[in-house]
Amino acid sequence: MAAQRACTTHPLVLRRVTVRRVHEVTPRMRRVVLGGDDLAAFTRDGTGHPAFAAPGFDDHVKLILAADGDIRAALPAQLPYGIEWTPSEHRLTRDYTPRRVDLDAGELHLDFVVHGEGPAEAWSASAREGDELWFVGPKSSLRLPERLDWIQLVGDETALPAIGRFLDERPLDAPAHVLVTVSDASARQELALRDGDTVTWVVAEPGDAAALDTAVRALPVPEGEGYVWAAAESRALLPVRRYLQRERKLPKDRLNITGYWHREDSPAVPEAEGRAEAGAQAPAVGPVPSPLPWLAVRAAVQLGVVDAVADAPGLTAGALAARLGVPVAGIDVLLPVLAAYDVVVGADEGGSGLRLGTAGEQLLDEHEREEYAGHEAELLLALTQLAPALRGGASPWRLASGATLHETVSQDAERYGELVEECEQLVFLLGGLTADPLREGIGSCLLTGPGSASVVAALDDAGLRPRLRVAEDSIPTAVLRGHVTAPDRVDWTPGPADVAVAAKALAHRTDEEAVLLLTRLAGWTGTAVLVEASRPDGLSPHAAEAGLHAYAATGSPLRDSAAIAALAERSGWTVERTIALGWGTEATVLRRA
């Protein structure tokens, strides 16, 4: 039986609230109490939206700010069941944890770290009664395991709202062991501790990775089944993550580590819980960067250089080569470039040995590595064939590898697993599909595409229980089985169904392969739904690159409604309608002609 899903999703709603009062919790923390009709169920532009819900202690809402003061231009578009982040040059967003939610009083409490910099802190400093604030979310709530003997809560000052809310509301009856790093003793807060709880305060500079790592290692390890939750500066958490995963060997379902903010090269201040995000930006003007450093870092990740130096700092180049089974000459070629870009330091002769630099520490994060060694990196390398692909009309991937991307991933479980993981965010967008009238009278559903696991999760969240079948080849089916939380509910053989849902099934297929899939589905059902990204996500700073990534994979740009309709017509379908899901994603409903 697969593990329980780690989160519960919520409808994404844009809400307006106003300031009711402001007070200082400590010299380092300011609380803004917000209220308004939008916290209850409300109707806007003829569409009803549910009341605000944030049941999880570490839920996050996304505050929307405007660098130029024009908040209306920065707001996303509200869809009936989601949000569309339209491009906005001056939009800024910050994620914050609700410290307290009182729906009876119609109030939401947010705590802001006081440090004198950043747009969110500046807003809180000037906030006065009646000032408005717009926000979206939360999109999901963490589900803790049902039976625990203890929980450890670790964080810096930005984690105090979540820790405080956990202790106030106690989502589980188990002793809580709390560790918080603060920049000054005055930042300590009164916490609702019970018998058996412990709290440790450590004074350290914001983002001090060594101090946080040392403090976590000093915590006692209780007996029994436990859970560790940690939130702080993203890079400061990297050694903590490695310690908990590699030395304490905590499984994934007993660990939740979240980077609440990101330390820049300048002196750090914890601006918010989560990195700043902005609308799609034009690239900085300047010379086109060389790919050489990227290729060197990719080689270092693939060879294991980063992990080796992290596990044994002080290695010489020769010792590193021996540890990795690589000729010393090869390591000597890499080290100057890696040192120039701060992946490693201490590469000079006569030094104290190699250790990771700031860029190298970032590569300890699995998400950072994917840029150099994951699916995205492979697509980037395929673009070496961009010019001949554009001349001949084939996909760069096919020219680079000799096979289409669909052929490649269908025979490689690891690669297909990467696609499934990339589709995990899809579950937050499917509310518009599960609430559509199409759901009525559906007794069976045929699934295809790497987003199938997210479709199953969305159906569960919506309380829908159709009979499920999967129309995948052997390797993709085996991969999906490992990602579906209730595999016993699924018939893993294809067959007739009331409706077929193809979730990101076209994103790795050429036009010809897409037509073959749609023709195949027509043999099993008279109604199909295609869930695909049809335009770039307006919240992403890499929106301009989305079309090129799609072209690298399939030989086609992002397929808009017209392109989908053309593929449907070629395979015997007609487009009935399109459902906007948000974040540039749409569900296209097809009927068999």
SULGICOR-V846296 format. One record per residue. PSI is psi in degrees with one decimal (NA if undefined). Layout:
psi=PSI
psi=PSI
//
This chain:
psi=131.7
psi=159.4
psi=156.6
psi=144.3
psi=145.2
psi=-7.1
psi=160.7
psi=132.7
psi=157.5
psi=152.0
psi=141.1
psi=117.0
psi=134.8
psi=123.5
psi=146.7
psi=130.5
psi=165.8
psi=157.4
psi=131.4
psi=-39.5
psi=160.4
psi=136.2
psi=159.1
psi=119.4
psi=-45.8
psi=173.1
psi=-13.8
psi=1.4
psi=126.8
psi=132.3
psi=128.5
psi=121.5
psi=123.1
psi=152.1
psi=168.6
psi=163.5
psi=-25.6
psi=-9.9
psi=-22.1
psi=174.5
psi=138.7
psi=168.5
psi=133.1
psi=129.9
psi=37.2
psi=0.3
psi=129.5
psi=141.5
psi=145.5
psi=164.5
psi=154.0
psi=135.7
psi=124.7
psi=72.4
psi=-18.4
psi=145.2
psi=-23.5
psi=26.5
psi=153.8
psi=135.0
psi=147.6
psi=109.5
psi=141.7
psi=121.4
psi=164.6
psi=123.8
psi=-29.2
psi=4.7
psi=-7.5
psi=82.8
psi=-33.2
psi=-36.9
psi=-19.7
psi=-13.2
psi=143.3
psi=169.0
psi=131.7
psi=122.8
psi=165.4
psi=-34.3
psi=37.9
psi=-170.3
psi=137.6
psi=114.9
psi=87.8
psi=151.8
psi=139.5
psi=117.4
psi=-34.4
psi=10.5
psi=136.3
psi=140.0
psi=148.3
psi=142.3
psi=133.7
psi=147.2
psi=126.9
psi=121.1
psi=-32.6
psi=140.7
psi=119.7
psi=89.5
psi=-25.7
psi=-40.4
psi=-7.7
psi=45.0
psi=147.6
psi=126.1
psi=128.0
psi=136.4
psi=134.1
psi=128.4
psi=132.5
psi=114.6
psi=-6.2
psi=4.1
psi=158.0
psi=147.2
psi=-36.3
psi=-43.8
psi=-38.6
psi=-39.7
psi=-45.2
psi=-33.6
psi=-31.9
psi=-0.6
psi=133.0
psi=158.8
psi=129.7
psi=-15.9
psi=142.7
psi=156.1
psi=135.9
psi=144.0
psi=164.2
psi=143.4
psi=-175.4
psi=158.7
psi=-19.2
psi=164.9
psi=137.2
psi=136.0
psi=118.4
psi=151.9
psi=149.3
psi=-36.7
psi=112.9
psi=145.2
psi=-19.1
psi=161.8
psi=139.1
psi=130.3
psi=114.9
psi=136.6
psi=178.1
psi=-162.4
psi=-32.8
psi=-18.1
psi=-9.1
psi=-38.1
psi=-43.4
psi=-43.7
psi=-45.7
psi=-40.6
psi=-38.6
psi=-48.7
psi=-32.5
psi=-42.6
psi=-18.3
psi=76.2
psi=-10.7
psi=152.2
psi=81.6
psi=149.2
psi=138.5
psi=128.1
psi=113.0
psi=134.5
psi=124.2
psi=129.6
psi=134.3
psi=152.0
psi=-17.7
psi=147.4
psi=-24.3
psi=-11.6
psi=-6.1
psi=143.3
psi=157.0
psi=125.7
psi=148.6
psi=76.4
psi=150.9
psi=171.7
psi=131.4
psi=-18.6
psi=156.6
psi=154.3
psi=135.0
psi=124.8
psi=130.7
psi=125.2
psi=120.5
psi=158.5
psi=147.6
psi=131.1
psi=12.7
psi=98.6
psi=-40.4
psi=-42.4
psi=-42.2
psi=-43.0
psi=-46.1
psi=-42.2
psi=-40.0
psi=-40.9
psi=-25.7
psi=-12.4
psi=138.4
psi=150.9
psi=104.8
psi=161.1
psi=158.7
psi=-171.2
psi=124.2
psi=179.8
psi=138.6
psi=125.6
psi=130.3
psi=138.9
psi=128.8
psi=-161.2
psi=137.6
psi=-44.7
psi=-29.0
psi=-23.5
psi=-11.5
psi=-49.2
psi=-30.7
psi=-44.7
psi=-45.5
psi=-40.7
psi=-45.9
psi=-35.9
psi=-42.4
psi=-36.6
psi=-46.8
psi=-14.5
psi=44.5
psi=131.7
psi=162.2
psi=-34.0
psi=3.3
psi=22.4
psi=131.9
psi=111.8
psi=124.1
psi=127.0
psi=110.9
psi=-23.1
psi=169.1
psi=125.0
psi=124.3
psi=176.6
psi=-26.5
psi=168.4
psi=136.7
psi=141.8
psi=134.2
psi=87.8
psi=-40.5
psi=172.5
psi=89.4
psi=153.1
psi=151.4
psi=141.5
psi=149.6
psi=168.3
psi=171.0
psi=128.2
psi=149.8
psi=142.7
psi=151.8
psi=142.2
psi=132.5
psi=-179.9
psi=148.9
psi=127.9
psi=151.6
psi=144.7
psi=-5.9
psi=-48.2
psi=-38.7
psi=-44.3
psi=-37.2
psi=-42.1
psi=-40.0
psi=-45.1
psi=-40.1
psi=-39.7
psi=-45.0
psi=-36.2
psi=-20.1
psi=14.6
psi=-44.5
psi=-47.7
psi=-39.2
psi=-44.2
psi=-34.6
psi=-39.9
psi=-29.3
psi=70.5
psi=145.1
psi=-2.3
psi=144.2
psi=167.8
psi=-40.5
psi=-42.9
psi=-37.0
psi=-44.2
psi=-43.2
psi=-39.5
psi=-34.9
psi=-10.0
psi=35.8
psi=141.1
psi=143.6
psi=-35.4
psi=-36.3
psi=-43.2
psi=-39.7
psi=-29.7
psi=-39.2
psi=-41.2
psi=-41.2
psi=-39.5
psi=-43.2
psi=-37.4
psi=-37.1
psi=-27.6
psi=19.9
psi=26.0
psi=-42.1
psi=156.7
psi=160.9
psi=23.0
psi=-8.4
psi=147.9
psi=140.2
psi=3.7
psi=-174.7
psi=8.7
psi=172.4
psi=141.3
psi=164.9
psi=139.7
psi=-173.0
psi=-44.7
psi=-36.1
psi=-38.7
psi=-37.7
psi=-32.4
psi=-4.6
psi=-17.9
psi=127.0
psi=-35.3
psi=-36.7
psi=-35.5
psi=-32.3
psi=-27.9
psi=-25.2
psi=-22.5
psi=-3.5
psi=-164.2
psi=-40.5
psi=-38.8
psi=-39.7
psi=-38.5
psi=-39.9
psi=-42.7
psi=-32.5
psi=-24.6
psi=-2.8
psi=-18.9
psi=20.0
psi=-46.5
psi=-52.5
psi=-29.8
psi=-42.6
psi=-34.2
psi=-41.6
psi=-11.8
psi=3.7
psi=165.2
psi=142.0
psi=-35.9
psi=-44.6
psi=-42.2
psi=-35.4
psi=-33.1
psi=-15.2
psi=-1.0
psi=159.2
psi=162.7
psi=-39.6
psi=-44.6
psi=-37.6
psi=-53.9
psi=-26.6
psi=-16.9
psi=6.9
psi=106.0
psi=-37.6
psi=-44.0
psi=-42.0
psi=-35.2
psi=-35.0
psi=-40.6
psi=-40.9
psi=-43.2
psi=-37.6
psi=-28.2
psi=-0.6
psi=-32.6
psi=-14.2
psi=-29.5
psi=-27.8
psi=-12.2
psi=-7.8
psi=3.6
psi=-35.5
psi=-26.9
psi=-45.4
psi=-18.1
psi=-5.5
psi=148.6
psi=-18.2
psi=-27.0
psi=-24.2
psi=130.3
psi=9.7
psi=112.1
psi=-21.9
psi=148.5
psi=128.3
psi=128.5
psi=144.2
psi=153.2
psi=156.3
psi=-14.4
psi=7.4
psi=-39.7
psi=-37.5
psi=-34.0
psi=-43.5
psi=-44.2
psi=-39.9
psi=-38.3
psi=-41.2
psi=-45.2
psi=-31.5
psi=-0.3
psi=20.6
psi=136.6
psi=54.6
psi=159.8
psi=134.0
psi=137.4
psi=158.3
psi=129.0
psi=67.5
psi=164.1
psi=175.1
psi=-48.6
psi=-49.4
psi=-37.6
psi=-44.2
psi=-38.4
psi=-47.1
psi=-36.4
psi=-35.7
psi=-11.9
psi=-12.5
psi=128.8
psi=-21.5
psi=70.3
psi=-21.1
psi=-15.5
psi=-6.0
psi=134.6
psi=115.8
psi=21.7
psi=141.7
psi=159.9
psi=178.6
psi=147.4
psi=160.9
psi=-36.1
psi=148.4
psi=137.2
psi=116.6
psi=103.8
psi=105.5
psi=30.3
psi=-22.7
psi=-15.2
psi=-20.5
psi=17.8
psi=142.9
psi=170.2
psi=-43.6
psi=-41.2
psi=-34.5
psi=-42.3
psi=-41.4
psi=-42.2
psi=-46.8
psi=-36.3
psi=-39.7
psi=-43.6
psi=-33.4
psi=-20.6
psi=-10.3
psi=-20.9
psi=158.7
psi=-4.6
psi=132.0
psi=150.5
psi=124.9
psi=119.8
psi=110.4
psi=154.2
psi=121.2
psi=-10.7
psi=162.1
psi=151.4
psi=119.7
psi=-11.8
psi=-12.8
psi=133.7
psi=-8.1
psi=24.1
psi=-35.5
psi=-20.9
psi=-8.7
psi=-42.6
psi=-37.1
psi=-37.7
psi=-43.2
psi=-41.4
psi=-38.8
psi=-37.5
psi=-41.8
psi=-13.0
psi=7.3
psi=146.8
psi=-179.1
psi=128.4
psi=113.1
psi=-174.3
psi=-39.6
psi=-40.8
psi=-40.5
psi=-43.6
psi=-38.5
psi=-42.2
psi=-40.5
psi=-44.4
psi=-38.3
psi=-23.4
psi=16.5
psi=22.2
psi=159.9
psi=148.3
psi=121.9
psi=-45.6
psi=170.5
psi=135.5
psi=117.5
psi=125.1
psi=-20.1
psi=163.9
psi=33.2
psi=5.8
psi=140.8
psi=153.9
psi=119.5
psi=120.3
psi=123.3
psi=144.8
psi=144.2
psi=129.0
psi=NA
//
